[in-house]
Amino acid sequence: MDTAQNPESRLNIPTSNILVVGLGTSGYWAARWLVEAGAKVTLSDIKKRSQLDPEWLKELHTLGVTLETGGHHKETFLRADAIVLSPGAPLDTPFIRAALQKQIPLMGEMELAARHVDAPMIAVTGTNGKTTVTSFLGQLLENAGYDVFVGGNIGTPLTAYLAGGRKADYLVVEVSSFQLDTIQQFSPEISMILNISPDHLDRYADYQAYIKSKLRIFENQGPGQTVILNADDPVLSNVTPPGGTTVFRYGLKKSEGINAFIEKGEIISNVNEKNRFNLNGFSLAGSHNLENLLAIVLAGRALGLPPEPIQKTIAEFKGLPNRLEYTNQVRNIRFYNDSKATNVDAAIRAVQSFDKPLILIAGGRHKGSNYQPLVEACRGNVKGAVFMGEAVNLLAEAFTDEIPFSLAASMKEAVSTAYGLAESGDIVLLVPACSSFDGFRDYNHRGRAFKAAVEDLLNGG
């Protein structure tokens, strides 16, 4: 659904009656900041009050926010001067359609905040790798001596930055497709698209709709702004950003039109001048992390950072939890947690990062993807799998007659079963290829459950 309004429209916040839809982290901070800015705020969530964070409810009530829980009401939407959507809130609903028909301005939390920040923004999107690249860039800018806010879809919304009254030198924000669905004026100093592969097909009409959403990140950019793209990605290799933008492309191998690549164990970048960066100390596994590193180097050079902090950060950055995270070893069987691999492409990248025999633990809530590419990637070094969660039947159907597998009813059972299938020297890899919301609050909760189950094994439990 096209939610765009008049691009010149701006909210007169102190005199507005604003509806915030969804009491997640984004909705909470949007409501808080809007109240501080002088708006009259109503927050509506389809969940019952007992399902929502009691501390958030208490604080918002104290601030004077009108709380509507246990379902939405059409009148609430139609009375609003403007509507702010949390990223997870669906767009194509009768109440949203009615509000748009009445020409009530509609925008996402990120769009709202982006209109009021006064620091240059680096925005990172892609199907996989967003959080790692966003965190890495934050550390890089800090090593270069800047005050940096790191947030967006990574966990701390932009409205939280506004509410804190902080004045950072740079904002580095992770941006999801859901957030891009509701942009209007959003225009970062640097936009980065790391890769695009099928994901969230349970939300989008088809893969092309998902691609279109991702490409919106640069639709408002122009002269003086920069777009960074992965030339090795089949979708992005054919993308042409808006005229006037500076476009930098990267790929693992040197070729025409590439501004950063790897040659003889070094990164070569050609931005303003030629620079070489060695990979000594770079600890992140997998070719996908080398691609991510190329994007980071280009961003650093595009910002005019000297080579020294870039090289320092390459050696220092150690990755993030739930992303090919080494967990522990039990009787020479190593366990890796890649709970953040919530789609098929991420799972494939994880599998391809290892040359040792693997036992996979996969499953969760199905997101509409085809599992056959994962089956094909598993041929060779994957000797067995354990499936759990709502997608077990779909995974079992895809892997039948291809890779031996077992089914498990819990994470503890899955880890125990995988351990029983493994031999000395093997690796047990949690690589769900599905979302976590069938049995866990989020991928962090799922990763913690995996690590707890491995700890139980280690202690003989």
PAMARLO-601216 format. One record per residue (C-alpha): x, z, y; residue number from 1; residue in three letters. Coordinates in nm, 2 decimals, m for minus. Each point is the difference from the previous one (the first is absolute). Layout:
<atoms>
X_Z_Y_NUM_ALA
...
</atoms>
This chain:
<atoms>
0.00_0.00_0.00_1_MET
0.13_m0.09_0.35_2_ASP
0.00_0.32_0.20_3_THR
0.17_m0.15_0.31_4_ALA
m0.15_0.08_0.34_5_GLN
0.09_m0.12_0.34_6_ASN
0.38_0.03_0.00_7_PRO
m0.01_0.14_0.36_8_GLU
m0.24_0.28_m0.09_9_SER
0.13_0.35_0.03_10_ARG
m0.18_0.33_m0.06_11_LEU
m0.08_0.22_0.29_12_ASN
0.09_0.30_m0.22_13_ILE
m0.09_0.29_0.24_14_PRO
m0.36_m0.11_0.03_15_THR
m0.05_m0.15_m0.35_16_SER
m0.21_0.11_m0.30_17_ASN
0.23_m0.10_m0.28_18_ILE
m0.08_0.00_m0.37_19_LEU
0.29_0.05_m0.24_20_VAL
m0.07_m0.12_m0.36_21_VAL
0.18_0.18_m0.28_22_GLY
0.16_0.34_m0.01_23_LEU
0.33_m0.09_m0.15_24_GLY
0.33_0.06_0.17_25_THR
m0.06_m0.29_0.24_26_SER
m0.35_0.11_0.09_27_GLY
0.10_0.36_0.05_28_TYR
0.28_m0.09_0.25_29_TRP
m0.21_m0.27_0.17_30_ALA
m0.28_0.26_0.06_31_ALA
0.25_0.26_0.13_32_ARG
0.17_m0.24_0.24_33_TRP
m0.33_m0.14_0.13_34_LEU
m0.13_0.35_0.08_35_VAL
0.32_0.08_0.18_36_GLU
m0.04_m0.32_0.20_37_ALA
m0.34_0.11_0.11_38_GLY
m0.24_m0.19_m0.24_39_ALA
m0.31_0.13_m0.16_40_LYS
0.07_m0.05_m0.37_41_VAL
m0.21_m0.02_m0.31_42_THR
0.17_m0.02_m0.34_43_LEU
m0.20_m0.14_m0.29_44_SER
0.11_0.01_m0.37_45_ASP
m0.19_m0.11_m0.31_46_ILE
0.14_0.29_m0.19_47_LYS
m0.17_0.34_m0.02_48_LYS
0.15_0.28_0.21_49_ARG
0.12_0.18_m0.32_50_SER
0.21_m0.31_m0.08_51_GLN
0.18_0.00_0.34_52_LEU
0.30_0.20_0.13_53_ASP
m0.15_0.34_0.12_54_PRO
0.28_0.06_0.25_55_GLU
m0.06_m0.34_0.16_56_TRP
m0.37_0.06_0.01_57_LEU
0.05_0.34_0.16_58_LYS
0.24_m0.13_0.26_59_GLU
m0.20_m0.31_0.10_60_LEU
m0.32_0.22_0.03_61_HIS
0.20_0.24_0.23_62_THR
0.10_m0.30_0.21_63_LEU
m0.36_m0.10_0.05_64_GLY
m0.01_m0.30_m0.24_65_VAL
m0.35_m0.07_m0.14_66_THR
0.04_m0.02_m0.38_67_LEU
m0.22_m0.22_m0.22_68_GLU
0.07_0.04_m0.37_69_THR
m0.16_m0.10_m0.32_70_GLY
m0.09_m0.35_0.11_71_GLY
m0.01_m0.22_0.31_72_HIS
m0.31_m0.05_0.23_73_HIS
m0.08_m0.33_0.17_74_LYS
m0.10_0.18_0.32_75_GLU
0.34_0.16_0.03_76_THR
0.17_m0.34_m0.01_77_PHE
m0.24_m0.16_0.25_78_LEU
0.02_0.29_0.25_79_ARG
0.38_m0.03_0.02_80_ALA
0.18_m0.16_0.30_81_ASP
0.28_m0.09_m0.24_82_ALA
0.08_0.04_m0.37_83_ILE
0.35_0.09_m0.14_84_VAL
0.05_m0.07_m0.37_85_LEU
0.24_0.17_m0.24_86_SER
0.19_m0.25_m0.21_87_PRO
m0.19_0.07_m0.32_88_GLY
m0.34_m0.04_0.16_89_ALA
m0.17_m0.33_m0.12_90_PRO
m0.08_m0.26_0.26_91_LEU
m0.29_m0.19_m0.15_92_ASP
m0.27_0.26_0.00_93_THR
m0.36_m0.01_0.15_94_PRO
0.09_0.26_0.27_95_PHE
0.32_m0.18_0.11_96_ILE
m0.19_m0.34_0.01_97_ARG
m0.27_0.16_0.21_98_ALA
0.25_0.15_0.25_99_ALA
0.18_m0.33_0.03_100_LEU
m0.33_m0.18_0.06_101_GLN
m0.06_0.25_0.28_102_LYS
0.35_m0.09_0.13_103_GLN
0.13_0.35_m0.03_104_ILE
0.38_m0.01_0.01_105_PRO
0.16_0.06_m0.35_106_LEU
0.37_0.06_m0.07_107_MET
0.23_0.17_m0.24_108_GLY
0.18_0.33_0.07_109_GLU
0.33_m0.19_0.02_110_MET
m0.14_m0.25_0.25_111_GLU
m0.14_0.28_0.21_112_LEU
0.34_0.18_0.01_113_ALA
0.21_m0.32_0.05_114_ALA
m0.18_m0.06_0.33_115_ARG
0.13_0.33_0.14_116_HIS
0.36_0.02_m0.12_117_VAL
0.27_m0.08_0.24_118_ASP
0.30_m0.04_m0.23_119_ALA
0.12_m0.32_m0.18_120_PRO
m0.15_m0.02_m0.35_121_MET
0.15_m0.14_m0.32_122_ILE
m0.29_m0.07_m0.25_123_ALA
0.07_m0.04_m0.37_124_VAL
m0.25_m0.15_m0.25_125_THR
0.02_m0.17_m0.34_126_GLY
m0.15_0.07_m0.34_127_THR
0.29_0.20_m0.12_128_ASN
0.30_0.19_0.16_129_GLY
m0.17_0.09_0.33_130_LYS
0.06_0.37_m0.01_131_THR
0.36_m0.03_m0.11_132_THR
0.08_m0.25_0.28_133_VAL
m0.19_0.20_0.26_134_THR
0.19_0.32_m0.09_135_SER
0.34_m0.18_m0.02_136_PHE
m0.06_m0.15_0.35_137_LEU
m0.08_0.34_0.13_138_GLY
0.32_0.14_m0.13_139_GLN
0.19_m0.30_0.13_140_LEU
m0.13_0.05_0.36_141_LEU
0.07_0.37_m0.02_142_GLU
0.36_m0.07_m0.11_143_ASN
0.03_m0.23_0.30_144_ALA
m0.09_0.29_0.23_145_GLY
m0.37_m0.06_0.07_146_TYR
m0.30_0.22_m0.01_147_ASP
m0.23_m0.16_m0.25_148_VAL
m0.36_0.05_m0.12_149_PHE
m0.06_m0.12_m0.36_150_VAL
m0.36_m0.02_m0.11_151_GLY
m0.31_m0.22_m0.03_152_GLY
m0.11_m0.06_m0.35_153_ASN
0.30_0.20_m0.13_154_ILE
m0.18_0.32_0.07_155_GLY
0.00_0.10_0.37_156_THR
m0.24_m0.21_0.20_157_PRO
0.07_m0.15_0.34_158_LEU
m0.27_0.22_0.15_159_THR
0.20_0.31_m0.12_160_ALA
0.29_m0.13_0.21_161_TYR
m0.22_m0.03_0.30_162_LEU
m0.15_0.35_m0.06_163_ALA
0.35_0.15_m0.01_164_GLY
0.09_m0.12_0.35_165_GLY
0.33_m0.12_m0.13_166_ARG
0.20_m0.28_0.18_167_LYS
0.21_m0.17_m0.27_168_ALA
0.24_m0.29_0.07_169_ASP
m0.14_m0.20_m0.30_170_TYR
m0.31_0.01_m0.22_171_LEU
0.05_m0.12_m0.36_172_VAL
m0.33_m0.04_m0.17_173_VAL
m0.11_m0.10_m0.35_174_GLU
m0.31_m0.22_0.03_175_VAL
m0.25_m0.07_m0.29_176_SER
m0.22_m0.30_m0.04_177_SER
m0.30_0.23_0.06_178_PHE
0.14_0.10_0.34_179_GLN
0.07_m0.36_0.08_180_LEU
m0.36_m0.09_m0.07_181_ASP
m0.11_0.18_0.32_182_THR
0.27_m0.10_0.25_183_ILE
m0.08_m0.18_0.32_184_GLN
0.29_0.04_0.25_185_GLN
0.26_0.16_m0.23_186_PHE
0.33_m0.17_0.08_187_SER
0.32_0.17_m0.12_188_PRO
0.34_m0.08_0.14_189_GLU
0.12_m0.09_m0.35_190_ILE
m0.23_m0.08_m0.29_191_SER
0.13_m0.01_m0.36_192_MET
m0.17_m0.14_m0.31_193_ILE
0.20_0.09_m0.31_194_LEU
m0.20_m0.18_m0.27_195_ASN
m0.36_m0.10_m0.09_196_ILE
m0.14_0.01_m0.35_197_SER
m0.35_0.07_m0.14_198_PRO
m0.13_0.35_0.08_199_ASP
m0.32_0.17_0.11_200_HIS
m0.20_m0.28_m0.15_201_LEU
m0.28_0.26_m0.05_202_ASP
m0.04_0.00_0.38_203_ARG
0.07_m0.36_0.10_204_TYR
m0.20_m0.30_m0.09_205_ALA
0.30_m0.17_m0.15_206_ASP
0.38_m0.02_0.02_207_TYR
m0.01_m0.23_0.31_208_GLN
m0.20_0.25_0.19_209_ALA
0.26_0.27_m0.08_210_TYR
0.28_m0.24_0.12_211_ILE
m0.19_m0.07_0.32_212_LYS
m0.02_0.37_0.07_213_SER
0.37_0.05_m0.05_214_LYS
0.09_m0.29_0.23_215_LEU
m0.20_0.15_0.28_216_ARG
0.29_0.23_0.08_217_ILE
0.16_m0.26_0.23_218_PHE
m0.31_m0.18_0.13_219_GLU
0.03_0.16_0.35_220_ASN
0.37_m0.03_0.03_221_GLN
0.17_m0.24_0.24_222_GLY
0.31_m0.07_0.21_223_PRO
0.26_0.29_m0.01_224_GLY
m0.14_0.13_m0.33_225_GLN
0.15_m0.04_m0.35_226_THR
m0.14_m0.08_m0.35_227_VAL
0.21_0.08_m0.31_228_ILE
m0.10_m0.18_m0.32_229_LEU
0.11_m0.01_m0.37_230_ASN
0.10_m0.36_m0.06_231_ALA
0.01_0.06_m0.38_232_ASP
m0.37_0.09_m0.01_233_ASP
m0.21_m0.30_m0.10_234_PRO
m0.27_0.08_0.25_235_VAL
0.22_0.09_0.30_236_LEU
0.24_m0.29_m0.05_237_SER
m0.27_m0.23_0.13_238_ASN
m0.12_0.22_0.29_239_VAL
0.04_m0.10_0.36_240_THR
m0.04_0.28_0.25_241_PRO
m0.14_m0.06_0.35_242_PRO
0.20_m0.21_0.24_243_GLY
0.23_0.18_0.23_244_GLY
0.09_0.27_m0.25_245_THR
0.35_0.04_m0.13_246_THR
m0.01_m0.04_m0.38_247_VAL
0.27_0.13_m0.23_248_PHE
m0.01_m0.07_m0.37_249_ARG
0.19_0.16_m0.29_250_TYR
0.07_m0.08_m0.36_251_GLY
0.23_0.11_m0.28_252_LEU
0.20_m0.33_0.01_253_LYS
0.14_m0.19_0.29_254_LYS
m0.21_m0.31_0.10_255_SER
m0.10_m0.19_0.30_256_GLU
m0.20_0.20_0.26_257_GLY
0.09_0.34_m0.15_258_ILE
0.13_0.27_0.24_259_ASN
0.10_0.25_m0.26_260_ALA
0.11_m0.04_m0.37_261_PHE
0.23_0.15_m0.26_262_ILE
0.34_m0.16_m0.08_263_GLU
0.27_0.15_m0.21_264_LYS
m0.15_0.35_0.00_265_GLY
m0.04_0.01_0.38_266_GLU
m0.29_m0.06_0.24_267_ILE
0.06_m0.27_0.25_268_ILE
m0.22_m0.01_0.31_269_SER
m0.01_m0.25_0.27_270_ASN
m0.18_0.15_0.29_271_VAL
0.18_m0.05_0.34_272_ASN
0.33_0.02_m0.20_273_GLU
0.11_0.00_m0.36_274_LYS
0.03_0.34_m0.16_275_ASN
0.09_0.11_m0.35_276_ARG
m0.13_0.32_m0.17_277_PHE
0.14_0.13_m0.33_278_ASN
m0.23_0.14_m0.26_279_LEU
0.22_0.29_m0.09_280_ASN
m0.21_0.31_m0.04_281_GLY
m0.33_m0.18_0.00_282_PHE
m0.19_0.18_m0.28_283_SER
m0.34_m0.16_m0.02_284_LEU
m0.06_m0.19_m0.32_285_ALA
m0.14_m0.35_m0.04_286_GLY
0.03_m0.34_0.18_287_SER
m0.32_0.08_0.20_288_HIS
0.19_0.29_0.17_289_ASN
0.28_m0.25_0.09_290_LEU
m0.27_m0.22_0.16_291_GLU
m0.13_0.31_0.19_292_ASN
0.35_0.08_0.12_293_LEU
0.04_m0.36_0.13_294_LEU
m0.32_0.05_0.21_295_ALA
0.13_0.33_0.13_296_ILE
0.34_m0.15_0.10_297_VAL
m0.18_m0.28_0.19_298_LEU
m0.23_0.25_0.18_299_ALA
0.31_0.21_0.10_300_GLY
0.18_m0.30_0.14_301_ARG
m0.31_m0.13_0.17_302_ALA
m0.02_0.33_0.18_303_LEU
0.36_m0.04_0.11_304_GLY
0.13_0.29_m0.21_305_LEU
0.38_0.00_m0.06_306_PRO
0.12_m0.06_m0.36_307_PRO
0.13_0.36_m0.04_308_GLU
m0.34_0.18_m0.03_309_PRO
m0.13_m0.27_m0.22_310_ILE
0.29_0.03_m0.24_311_GLN
m0.02_0.38_0.01_312_LYS
m0.37_m0.01_m0.09_313_THR
0.05_m0.24_m0.29_314_ILE
0.23_0.26_m0.16_315_ALA
m0.22_0.30_0.09_316_GLU
m0.35_m0.10_m0.08_317_PHE
m0.10_0.14_m0.34_318_LYS
m0.36_m0.13_m0.05_319_GLY
m0.33_0.18_m0.01_320_LEU
m0.20_0.19_m0.26_321_PRO
m0.22_m0.19_m0.24_322_ASN
0.20_m0.32_0.05_323_ARG
0.22_m0.06_m0.31_324_LEU
0.08_0.37_0.04_325_GLU
0.23_0.14_m0.27_326_TYR
m0.18_0.31_m0.13_327_THR
0.19_0.15_m0.29_328_ASN
0.16_m0.06_m0.34_329_GLN
m0.12_0.14_m0.33_330_VAL
0.23_m0.05_m0.30_331_ARG
0.16_m0.31_0.16_332_ASN
m0.33_m0.15_0.09_333_ILE
m0.03_m0.05_0.37_334_ARG
m0.33_0.02_0.19_335_PHE
m0.08_m0.20_0.32_336_TYR
m0.30_0.06_0.23_337_ASN
m0.13_m0.32_0.17_338_ASP
m0.35_0.14_0.08_339_SER
0.00_m0.21_0.32_340_LYS
m0.01_m0.32_m0.21_341_ALA
m0.38_m0.03_0.05_342_THR
m0.02_m0.37_m0.07_343_ASN
0.12_m0.26_m0.25_344_VAL
0.28_m0.14_0.22_345_ASP
0.15_0.34_0.07_346_ALA
m0.01_0.08_m0.38_347_ALA
0.18_m0.33_m0.08_348_ILE
0.27_0.08_0.26_349_ARG
0.05_0.34_m0.16_350_ALA
0.02_m0.14_m0.35_351_VAL
0.26_m0.26_0.11_352_GLN
0.21_0.27_0.16_353_SER
0.12_0.13_m0.34_354_PHE
0.21_m0.16_m0.28_355_ASP
m0.06_0.29_m0.24_356_LYS
m0.28_0.02_m0.26_357_PRO
m0.32_0.12_0.17_358_LEU
m0.31_0.19_m0.09_359_ILE
m0.27_m0.05_0.27_360_LEU
m0.27_0.24_0.11_361_ILE
m0.26_m0.20_0.18_362_ALA
m0.36_0.01_0.11_363_GLY
m0.24_0.15_0.25_364_GLY
m0.28_m0.16_0.20_365_ARG
m0.02_m0.38_m0.03_366_HIS
0.05_m0.19_0.33_367_LYS
m0.11_m0.34_m0.11_368_GLY
0.34_m0.14_m0.10_369_SER
0.09_m0.21_m0.31_370_ASN
0.24_0.20_m0.23_371_TYR
0.14_m0.31_m0.18_372_GLN
0.30_m0.03_0.24_373_PRO
0.09_0.36_m0.09_374_LEU
m0.02_m0.08_m0.37_375_VAL
0.24_m0.30_0.05_376_GLU
0.24_0.22_0.20_377_ALA
0.00_0.26_m0.28_378_CYS
0.11_m0.25_m0.27_379_ARG
0.36_0.08_m0.08_380_GLY
0.10_0.36_0.10_381_ASN
m0.34_0.17_m0.03_382_VAL
m0.04_0.14_m0.35_383_LYS
m0.33_0.19_0.04_384_GLY
m0.26_0.12_0.25_385_ALA
m0.25_0.29_0.05_386_VAL
m0.32_m0.07_0.19_387_PHE
m0.22_0.25_0.18_388_MET
m0.28_0.01_0.25_389_GLY
m0.30_m0.23_0.08_390_GLU
0.20_m0.32_m0.06_391_ALA
0.10_0.08_m0.36_392_VAL
m0.23_m0.26_m0.16_393_ASN
0.12_m0.28_0.23_394_LEU
0.36_0.09_m0.05_395_LEU
m0.05_0.02_m0.38_396_ALA
m0.16_m0.34_0.00_397_GLU
0.29_m0.16_0.19_398_ALA
0.27_0.16_m0.22_399_PHE
m0.16_m0.04_m0.34_400_THR
0.23_m0.20_m0.23_401_ASP
0.27_0.01_0.27_402_GLU
0.14_0.35_0.04_403_ILE
m0.08_0.30_m0.22_404_PRO
m0.21_0.26_0.19_405_PHE
m0.18_0.33_m0.03_406_SER
m0.28_0.16_0.20_407_LEU
0.01_0.34_0.17_408_ALA
m0.27_0.22_0.16_409_ALA
0.23_0.18_0.25_410_SER
0.34_m0.03_0.17_411_MET
0.14_0.28_m0.22_412_LYS
m0.11_m0.19_m0.32_413_GLU
0.13_m0.33_0.14_414_ALA
0.35_0.15_0.06_415_VAL
0.01_0.17_m0.34_416_SER
m0.11_m0.32_m0.17_417_THR
0.26_m0.21_0.19_418_ALA
0.27_0.25_m0.09_419_TYR
m0.10_m0.03_m0.37_420_GLY
0.04_m0.38_0.02_421_LEU
0.34_0.01_0.17_422_ALA
0.34_0.02_m0.16_423_GLU
0.33_0.13_0.14_424_SER
0.11_m0.22_0.29_425_GLY
m0.36_m0.12_0.08_426_ASP
m0.18_0.04_0.33_427_ILE
m0.35_0.12_0.05_428_VAL
m0.14_m0.16_0.31_429_LEU
m0.33_0.10_0.18_430_LEU
m0.11_m0.33_0.15_431_VAL
m0.38_0.02_0.04_432_PRO
m0.08_m0.35_0.13_433_ALA
m0.33_0.16_0.11_434_CYS
m0.12_0.24_0.27_435_SER
0.00_0.38_m0.07_436_SER
m0.36_0.08_0.11_437_PHE
m0.15_0.02_m0.34_438_ASP
0.17_0.33_m0.08_439_GLY
0.22_0.10_0.29_440_PHE
m0.03_0.05_0.37_441_ARG
0.27_m0.26_0.07_442_ASP
0.32_m0.15_m0.14_443_TYR
0.19_0.31_0.11_444_ASN
m0.22_0.23_m0.21_445_HIS
0.04_m0.24_m0.29_446_ARG
0.38_0.00_0.04_447_GLY
0.00_0.38_0.01_448_ARG
m0.20_0.01_m0.32_449_ALA
0.25_m0.23_m0.17_450_PHE
0.29_0.22_0.11_451_LYS
m0.17_0.31_m0.12_452_ALA
m0.07_m0.15_m0.34_453_ALA
0.37_m0.10_m0.03_454_VAL
0.10_0.35_0.10_455_GLU
m0.23_0.14_m0.28_456_ASP
0.18_m0.23_m0.25_457_LEU
0.34_0.13_0.12_458_LEU
m0.11_0.36_m0.04_459_ASN
m0.14_m0.07_m0.35_460_GLY
m0.37_0.01_0.11_461_GLY
</atoms>
